[in-house]
Amino acid sequence: MISRQPSAPVEALAAAGVAATFSGWGAITQAPTSSVTWDAVQYYLVSSQLAAGQVAAAEAPYVYRLGWPWLAAQFWPADPARGFFVLNLIAGVIVAVLLSLWLRHGVAHLPVRLGLVALFAGAWHGPLRYVYFNGGYVDPPFLVCVLMSLALLQSRWPRAWQVAALTALTVAGTLIRETMLLLPASALLVGNPLRANWSLSEIRGRVQWWLLVPIAAGLAVVMFTHAVVVADTTRSFFAAAVQWIQKPPTAYLLAWFTAYGPVLAILAYDWRRVLTDLGERQHLAALLLMCAGLAFLGGSDTERFVFWAMPVIYLLLGRAFERNLAAFRGVGLATGLVIAQVVSARLPWPIPDPRAETAALDGAASLADRLYAVADRVLVIEHFHWNLWSSFGSQPFRLVRLALYLAVSGLLIWGWHRGARRAVTS
């Protein structure tokens, strides 16, 4: 039983403080991208069209995500970029607060929960830092809807008001991003209906069929948005899936490390009980698997897509950490993990401008210059923006980064096993 919990308002303030700290660091260190690019072009275009009373006409699938552009158009009709920035910054803080409160149901200690909030807030591609580089995307409000939905699903036998609330969240979330349908779909497994020794009829009897209501509502929203816009389908989802289905396994694995950092080694160390945790929370296992699948098929920004599963990943991390405190107490290993996580999250450095260029390795004047040029390519300190993303940049340096993550993770796991043995024999 969880005891001596701080009140929810107190914890919410603490989580907001952690979020504000990392957001402030992002404001100090990060410069915006030099030009409006990528998804932002389409979202700003749709927002400007809605502000002018026009029919939204832009590339698919961005044009279907009307919710956030519409909201920006209501308050910043002449400056959609400013609207997206402010709205996403607010949404990022809300996500941090909701994450801490949701983790109360599985992670016992407040310092651990706030540490997990810090991992979220410190991520270079997360809402609280990435927004200063490029605010034109819709992931922050989508994550708000994800966490609010997961909170509703804590109850095993939901009442009518919870069905109505989840339906409303699904409608709102689908207007923001169609992947909101993942939530009610995964929630069909609330109550853990899958059992190896059960018959199909027993499993059907345990499935929460009331969740078909929010699923139907979400599908209705998808049909509505497709009917009221003019979509340029030259670059369709299926074309992107065909294009990126050849994504190298090394790039996909690197994306998970890039999204969450070497702290994932904790899950590898405690993998048996992590699987048990997922087996006891089948709807979270389903959400994790669906996010992982879409991250592989959904396009090039794999890091952002695997980050959709961050509530599940951070819950598993928190529980695994609390179970293995004796193994994690070594100062050297703890310090090494913190340093590696800080470097992975790029806290010392901003996201470099995609247009920044530098000399080739053979053009470096001295050995020190050559070494820095290599470090710049691996860690992306000042240049080589595209090396940040697993699907872009230099393949040799992508393999170097993956090798570094695997080496650090291996050393940590080895050290924790030694620490666990010493704790048993002492």
PyMOL commands that set and color helices and strands:
alter all, ss='L'
color gray80, all
select helices_A, chain A and resi 8-29+39-51+62-64+67-75+80-103+110-122+127-133+139-152+160-176+178-189+200-206+209-228+237-244+249-260+262-269+271-279+282-297+302-323+331-344+361-363+367-379+385-388+395-425
alter helices_A, ss='H'
color red, helices_A
select strands_A, chain A and resi 57-59+230-232
alter strands_A, ss='S'
color yellow, strands_A
deselect
rebuild
show_as cartoon
